[in-house]
Amino acid sequence: MSHSSHIAPDSAFADKMAGAGMPDAAIADATEIIRLATSNAPKDPMTIPVAYNLRGMAYEHKHECDRAIADFNQAFQLFSEEPHRSAVRLRDKAALYGNRARAYSGKGEFERAIADLNEAISLDPRNPVAHADRAGVYSSIGEFDRALADYD
């Protein structure tokens, strides 16, 4: 999972999704957040894109990769409307790329996964998760030298 200030799930959400094996409850929570936030202007403009990201992570956990990718794409669209370009926001965007890459990889779309991981790494070069994920994709397609380079 991603580890950034806005995109990373809060502990209650993460517990529902991963710890308790309840991605359906996580999906319901994120859907309710999206519903409430779209009918009322949220205080934080990142509320809705974060909810789409979290729901996408839950779908990816269930191996519903097409639904996950659709939610990540929606998060990207809403994220691009947010004008603030601080280092935190760039890490958030990098986390989104990493999350979508895992869904692409789950579908066997390895070139798309690599492209997203390249973007994640360009935005947050010190993110060890993105490097490890890209190494895993390279290993999946038999590019072991490139995988080893990412593990260094």
C-alpha positions in Angstrom: 0.0 0.0 0.0 1.0 3.6 -0.5 2.4 5.6 2.3 1.7 9.3 1.8 -0.1 11.9 3.8 -3.4 12.0 2.0 -3.6 9.0 -0.2 -2.6 6.4 2.4 -5.7 4.9 4.1 -6.4 5.9 7.6 -6.2 3.1 10.2 -9.9 2.3 10.4 -10.1 1.9 6.6 -6.9 -0.1 6.4 -8.2 -2.4 9.1 -11.4 -3.0 7.2 -9.6 -3.6 4.0 -6.6 -5.6 4.9 -6.5 -6.6 8.5 -10.0 -7.9 8.8 -10.3 -9.1 5.2 -13.3 -6.9 4.6 -12.8 -5.0 1.3 -16.6 -4.9 0.8 -17.0 -2.8 3.9 -14.2 -0.6 2.8 -15.8 -0.2 -0.6 -19.1 0.7 1.1 -17.3 3.3 3.3 -15.5 4.9 0.4 -18.7 5.0 -1.7 -20.5 6.7 1.2 -17.7 9.3 1.5 -17.9 10.0 -2.2 -21.7 10.3 -2.0 -21.7 12.7 0.9 -18.7 14.7 -0.4 -20.2 15.2 -3.8 -23.5 16.5 -2.3 -21.8 18.8 0.2 -18.7 20.8 -0.6 -15.9 19.0 1.4 -13.6 21.1 3.6 -10.5 19.4 2.0 -10.5 19.3 -1.8 -8.7 16.0 -1.6 -11.5 14.2 0.2 -13.2 12.9 -3.0 -10.0 11.8 -4.9 -8.7 10.1 -1.7 -12.0 8.2 -1.4 -11.8 7.1 -5.0 -8.2 6.0 -4.4 -9.2 4.1 -1.3 -12.1 2.4 -3.0 -9.8 1.5 -5.9 -7.4 -0.1 -3.5 -10.2 -2.2 -2.0 -11.3 -3.3 -5.5 -7.7 -4.2 -6.3 -7.6 -6.2 -3.1 -10.6 -8.2 -4.4 -8.9 -8.6 -7.8 -11.5 -6.5 -9.5 -8.9 -4.7 -11.5 -11.1 -3.0 -14.0 -13.2 -1.4 -11.3 -10.0 -0.4 -9.4 -8.5 1.2 -12.5 -11.7 3.1 -13.1 -11.6 4.5 -9.6 -7.9 5.4 -9.9 -8.6 7.2 -13.1 -11.4 9.1 -11.5 -9.0 10.0 -8.6 -6.5 11.2 -11.2 -9.0 13.4 -12.9 -10.1 15.0 -9.7 -6.6 15.2 -8.4 -5.6 17.2 -11.5 -8.2 19.8 -10.6 -6.4 20.4 -7.3 -4.0 23.3 -8.0 -1.7 22.8 -5.0 1.6 21.3 -6.2 3.5 20.8 -3.0 5.9 18.0 -2.4 3.1 16.2 -0.5 0.8 16.4 -3.4 3.4 15.1 -5.8 3.9 12.1 -3.5 0.2 11.6 -3.4 0.1 11.5 -7.2 3.0 9.1 -7.2 1.1 6.9 -4.8 -1.9 6.9 -7.2 0.4 5.8 -10.1 1.7 3.0 -7.9 -1.8 1.9 -7.0 -3.0 1.9 -10.6 0.1 0.0 -11.6 -0.7 -2.8 -9.3 -4.2 -3.1 -10.8 -2.7 -3.1 -14.3 -0.2 -5.8 -13.2 -3.1 -7.8 -11.8 -4.7 -7.7 -15.3 -1.4 -8.8 -16.9 -1.0 -5.4 -18.5 2.6 -5.2 -17.6 3.7 -2.4 -20.0 1.0 -0.1 -18.6 2.1 -1.1 -15.1 5.7 -0.2 -15.9 4.7 3.1 -17.4 2.7 4.0 -14.3 5.6 2.9 -12.0 8.0 5.0 -14.1 5.8 8.0 -13.5 5.6 7.2 -9.7 9.3 7.0 -9.5 9.8 10.2 -11.5 7.6 12.0 -9.0 8.9 10.4 -5.9 12.4 8.9 -6.7 13.0 7.7 -3.1 9.8 5.7 -2.8 11.0 2.1 -2.2 7.6 0.6 -2.8 7.5 1.9 -6.4 10.9 0.5 -7.1 10.0 -2.8 -5.5 6.8 -3.0 -7.4 8.5 -2.2 -10.7 11.1 -4.9 -10.0 8.3 -7.3 -9.5 6.7 -6.4 -12.8 10.1 -6.7 -14.5 10.5 -10.2 -13.0 7.1 -11.2 -14.2 8.1 -10.4 -17.8 11.5 -12.0 -17.5 13.5 -8.8 -17.4 15.6 -9.9 -14.5 18.5 -7.5 -15.0 16.1 -4.5 -14.8 14.4 -6.1 -11.8 17.8 -6.4 -10.0 18.6 -2.8 -10.8 15.4 -1.7 -9.1 16.2 -3.7 -6.0 19.6 -1.9 -5.7 
